[in-house]
Amino acid sequence: MRETRAITVEKVLPYTAEKIWHTLTSSELIAKWLMPNDFVAAVGHRFNFRTRPMGDWDGVVHCEVLACEPSRLLRYSWKGGSDSSTSPAPRLDTSVTWTLTPAAGGTHLKMVHDGFVLPENQSAYDAMSPGWGRVADRIGDLTAQG
Amino acid sequence: MASAAQVTVVAKTLADPTRRAVFERIAREGEVAATSLVRGSKVSQPAVSQHLRALREAGLVTERRDGRHIHYRVAPKGLAPLIDWLGHHQTFWRERFENLEKLLKETE
């Protein structure tokens, strides 16, 4: 059974939905706050985000616009990672949904990144697998983040 | 779900090189008695015990008692918080959301 989890980040921002929508959908602006991309706000448009390669993953996130309702809702698929069981960046087949709702003091912006499958492959945790070195490399990053 | 706190605990526990060496040895050998860990290392018995306790508390190893001996093995899901992409993405999105807010403010 595949159990999936979601990440949610939300906040009321003191701006109009139109202004936030522009920041969410302008390729140039997205590059400033998220990642370099070739986004176009049109359902069916396929695009990529590019980030730092990790392990045997090239750092490219493959996306497709799934829903686009100006100033209300934006959803795109978010696929990337590697199939290697020891990769620090396991395969992702997920989606990201942005919703904008008028709220007192501005606009309630909510991001849900959904579809994370919890790792179950025990071999992925074998500390002495080839992945261990890469996992160990990440420890420094994570500690720095923490 | 691996919380950011769990990721931090595992990361910090393994950040100590000696402790990591102990963990790697347990992983390599499958199951190791604490006594044998002390024998094969330059680290003192109390220090090894302390590292084993830290590893156990972080959920990285499990122990099995066999008479006077305690055997250790790597907990199958101990490294999950590190490998769990979720924790990474939580941090990622929190940071990007902050970037977004800054950018909105700058373009007022």
Interface residues (C-beta under 8 A of the other chain):
Chain A: R5 I7 V9 K11 L13 Y15 K19 I20 T23 L24 L29 K32 W33 L34 G81 P88 A89 P90 L92 M111 H113 F116 L118 P119 Q122 A124 Y125 D126 A127 M128 G131 W132 V135 A136 R138 I139 G140 L142 T143 Q145 G146
Chain B: M1 A4 V7 T8 A11 K12 L14 A15 R20 F23 E24 A27 R28 V74 P76 K77 G78 L79 A80 L82 I83 D84 W85 L86 G87 H88 H89 Q90 T91 W93 R94 R96 F97 N99 L100 E101 K102 L103 L104 T107
